[in-house]
Amino acid sequence: MKIAPFDESGFHMDHPRGTVSFNYLLMGGEPEKLENYRYILGRQEGDFSMPRHRHTFEQIRLPLVGDMNLGEQGILREGEVGYFPEGQTYGPQNDPLTEPKQLQLVLQFGGASGMGMAAGRGRGPRSSRPPAERNPERRPVKFPRPRYQSVLIMNPKHFNWLPVPGAEGVERKLLGSFTERGFWIEFIKVDAGAEWVSTTDAGRRLMVALSGTATVEGTEIGKLAALQVEPDEKLQVSAIEETVFYSVGLPPIQLPRVPSDQFDVVTSDGAIQFENARQSV
């Protein structure tokens, strides 16, 4: 188990646009591994813009302060959870700097396509970026075709808290399970004075405390502390104050016996070629 108390001084200006600072809460796996991930707390430091684009990996976003403009995909409001499927385009984005500064939890991880996170980001179809601004030396990039038709936006306020069997004072709010990987998104609320003991063999759990104070493995944690809990590992939480966790479960990736051909190869001029997934790019 990893326990990472929040470090307010841990922000770094790592975004390529230079207008967002990153606080790396948890990191897992090497870039070439299928199940690698990075968990980031992003804070906007200036006016932010981004052309329409897509990623080869999965993203789940939770704005804690302020809204996120998704361009054609609408607005991801503060407190909502947005699932950005691998290969799904969004943007163009245009977010002016606000006060207080926009703050957002961003989890990026390898998806069911088996591409991991090494390939990165690319322009989506119908990108409005002028041809002169494109890099003529850019190599073709392979993208999984999106499993969903758009970014999925979920409003946790519209979901019910349900009691966790055998755990007095503990409630769960399940937002859903997605793709053939079966990763899931949920919230867990532990009342003040209650104890939650939990284990699962379904997959690794990545958790962030959204509020409250509790002890985990003898370590006191507070708001924005992050936990990585491995499969079959026992998690024991004793809540000092009512504590709410935002949790994502990541089962192992299973690849099909017959390789999928559901990929696009994006060329340097932004066009899309429908190629067999087994082609080397």
C-alpha positions in Angstrom: 0.0 0.0 0.0 1.1 3.5 -0.8 0.0 6.4 1.5 0.8 9.9 0.1 -0.3 12.8 2.3 -1.0 15.9 0.3 2.0 18.3 -0.2 0.9 21.8 -1.0 4.5 22.6 -2.1 4.5 19.8 -4.6 3.2 21.7 -7.7 5.5 21.9 -10.7 5.1 23.6 -14.0 5.2 20.5 -16.2 2.4 21.0 -18.6 3.6 21.6 -22.2 1.4 24.7 -22.5 3.1 26.3 -19.5 -0.2 27.4 -17.9 -1.0 24.4 -15.6 1.1 23.2 -12.7 1.1 19.5 -11.7 1.2 17.9 -8.3 1.9 14.2 -8.8 -0.1 12.3 -6.2 0.6 8.8 -7.3 2.6 7.2 -10.2 2.6 3.5 -11.2 4.4 1.4 -13.8 6.9 2.1 -16.5 5.8 4.0 -19.6 5.8 0.8 -21.8 3.7 -1.2 -19.3 0.1 -1.9 -20.1 -1.2 -1.0 -16.6 0.8 2.1 -16.0 -0.9 5.2 -14.6 -0.4 8.7 -13.2 -2.6 10.6 -10.8 -2.2 14.3 -11.0 -3.7 17.3 -9.2 -3.6 20.1 -11.8 -3.9 23.8 -11.0 -4.4 26.4 -13.7 -1.9 29.1 -13.6 -2.8 31.2 -16.6 -5.3 31.3 -19.6 -5.5 27.8 -21.0 -6.3 26.8 -24.6 -5.9 23.5 -26.4 -6.9 22.5 -30.0 -9.2 19.5 -30.5 -7.2 16.4 -29.7 -7.4 12.9 -28.3 -5.3 10.5 -26.3 -4.2 6.9 -26.6 -5.0 6.3 -23.0 -7.9 6.7 -20.6 -8.6 9.8 -18.5 -10.9 10.4 -15.5 -11.3 14.0 -14.4 -12.9 15.6 -11.3 -12.9 19.4 -11.1 -12.5 20.4 -7.5 -12.5 24.1 -8.1 -14.0 25.7 -11.3 -15.4 24.2 -14.5 -13.6 22.7 -17.5 -14.4 23.7 -21.1 -14.5 20.6 -23.3 -15.3 22.5 -26.5 -17.7 20.5 -28.7 -18.2 18.1 -25.7 -19.7 20.8 -23.5 -18.7 21.8 -20.0 -17.4 19.6 -17.2 -18.8 21.3 -14.1 -17.1 21.6 -10.7 -17.9 18.4 -8.7 -18.8 16.3 -11.8 -16.8 13.3 -12.9 -15.7 13.2 -16.6 -14.6 10.0 -18.3 -12.5 10.6 -21.4 -12.3 7.3 -23.3 -9.1 6.4 -25.1 -9.3 7.6 -28.6 -12.2 10.0 -28.0 -11.7 13.6 -29.3 -12.6 16.7 -27.3 -11.9 20.4 -27.6 -11.0 22.9 -28.7 -10.6 24.2 -25.1 -10.6 27.8 -24.0 -10.4 28.3 -20.2 -9.5 31.8 -19.0 -7.7 32.0 -15.6 -10.2 32.5 -12.7 -9.9 33.3 -9.0 -9.8 31.0 -7.1 -7.6 29.1 -9.5 -9.2 26.0 -11.2 -8.1 22.8 -9.5 -8.7 19.3 -10.9 -8.0 15.7 -10.2 -6.8 13.9 -13.3 -6.2 10.1 -13.5 -4.5 8.9 -16.7 -4.0 5.1 -17.3 -3.6 2.5 -20.0 -6.9 1.3 -21.5 -8.3 -2.0 -22.7 -6.7 -1.5 -26.1 -3.4 -2.4 -24.6 -1.6 0.7 -25.8 -0.5 1.9 -22.3 0.4 5.5 -22.1 3.6 5.7 -24.0 2.1 7.0 -27.3 0.5 10.0 -25.8 -1.7 12.6 -27.5 -2.7 13.6 -31.0 -5.1 15.8 -33.0 -8.6 14.4 -33.4 -10.6 14.4 -36.7 -11.9 17.8 -37.8 -9.1 19.6 -36.0 -9.2 23.2 -37.0 -5.4 23.7 -36.5 -4.0 25.4 -39.7 -1.8 23.1 -41.8 1.1 25.5 -41.5 1.2 24.9 -37.7 1.5 21.1 -38.0 4.8 19.4 -37.7 5.7 17.8 -41.0 8.2 15.5 -39.3 5.5 14.0 -37.1 5.4 10.2 -37.3 2.1 8.4 -37.8 0.4 7.6 -34.5 -2.0 4.8 -33.8 -5.2 5.5 -31.8 -7.8 3.1 -30.5 -11.2 3.8 -31.9 -13.4 5.1 -29.0 -15.7 2.6 -27.4 -18.2 5.4 -26.5 -19.6 8.2 -28.7 -18.6 11.1 -26.4 -17.0 12.1 -23.2 -19.1 10.7 -20.3 -20.1 13.3 -17.7 -21.5 12.0 -14.4 -23.1 14.1 -11.7 -22.4 12.4 -8.3 -25.1 14.4 -6.7 -27.7 12.4 -8.7 -26.4 9.1 -7.4 -27.6 7.5 -4.1 -25.5 6.6 -1.1 -26.0 3.0 -0.3 -24.9 1.2 2.9 -21.9 -1.1 2.7 -23.0 -4.5 4.1 -21.3 -5.4 7.4 -19.8 -1.9 7.8 -21.7 0.3 10.2 -21.4 3.9 9.3 -20.0 3.3 5.8 -21.8 4.1 2.6 -20.9 3.7 -1.1 -21.9 5.6 -4.2 -21.1 3.6 -7.4 -20.9 5.7 -10.6 -20.3 2.8 -12.9 -18.0 0.2 -14.5 -16.5 0.8 -18.0 -15.1 -1.1 -21.0 -14.1 -4.7 -21.1 -11.4 -3.9 -18.5 -14.2 -3.3 -16.0 -12.6 -0.3 -14.2 -15.0 1.3 -11.8 -15.6 4.7 -10.2 -17.1 5.2 -6.8 -17.2 7.3 -3.7 -16.9 5.9 -0.1 -18.1 7.8 2.9 -17.0 6.8 6.4 -18.8 8.5 9.3 -16.9 10.1 12.2 -15.8 7.3 14.6 -16.6 4.5 12.2 -14.1 2.0 10.9 -14.0 0.6 7.3 -12.1 -2.6 6.6 -12.1 -3.6 3.0 -10.3 -5.9 0.6 -11.0 -6.9 -3.0 -9.3 -9.1 -5.6 -10.9 -7.2 -8.5 -8.0 -4.8 -9.0 -5.8 -2.0 -7.7 -7.7 0.8 -6.0 -6.5 4.5 -6.3 -8.2 6.7 -3.7 -8.1 10.4 -2.9 -9.7 11.8 0.3 -12.0 14.7 -0.7 -12.8 15.7 2.9 -12.3 14.7 6.5 -9.6 13.2 8.6 -8.8 9.6 9.2 -6.0 7.1 10.1 -4.8 4.5 7.6 -2.2 2.0 8.7 -1.4 4.2 11.7 -0.9 7.3 9.5 -3.2 10.2 9.8 -4.4 11.6 6.5 -6.5 14.6 5.5 -7.9 16.2 2.5 -6.3 15.3 -0.9 -4.2 12.5 0.6 -3.9 9.6 -1.9 -3.9 5.9 -1.4 -2.8 3.0 -3.7 -4.3 -0.3 -2.5 -3.2 -3.5 -4.2 -5.5 -6.4 -5.0 -6.1 -8.6 -1.9 -4.5 -6.0 0.3 -6.5 -5.1 3.4 -7.4 -1.4 3.8 -8.4 -0.3 7.3 -9.7 3.2 7.7 -10.6 4.8 11.0 -12.4 8.1 10.5 -11.7 10.9 13.0 -14.1 13.2 11.1 -16.5 12.1 8.4 -14.3 11.2 5.5 -15.2 10.9 1.8 -13.0 9.0 -0.6 -13.1 9.2 -4.4 -11.9 5.8 -5.7 -11.1 4.3 -9.0 -10.6 0.5 -9.3 -8.2 -0.7 -12.0 -8.4 -4.5 -12.8 -5.6 -6.1 -14.8 -5.8 -5.6 -18.6 -6.7 -8.7 -20.6 -5.9 -8.7 -24.3 -7.9 -10.7 -26.9 -6.6 -13.9 -28.4 -7.0 -12.4 -31.8 -5.6 -8.9 -32.0 -8.1 -6.1 -32.6 -8.2 -4.1 -35.8 -10.1 -1.3 -34.2 -7.5 1.4 -34.5 -6.9 4.6 -36.6 -3.5 5.6 -37.9 -3.2 9.4 -37.9 -0.8 10.8 -40.5 1.3 14.0 -40.2 -1.4 16.1 -42.0 -4.1 15.1 -39.6 -5.9 12.7 -42.0 -7.1 9.3 -40.7 -6.2 6.1 -42.4 -8.1 3.0 -41.3 -5.4 0.4 -40.9 -5.1 -3.0 -39.4 -4.0 -2.7 -35.8 -1.2 -5.2 -36.4 0.5 -2.8 -38.9 3.7 -1.4 -37.5 3.6 2.4 -37.2 
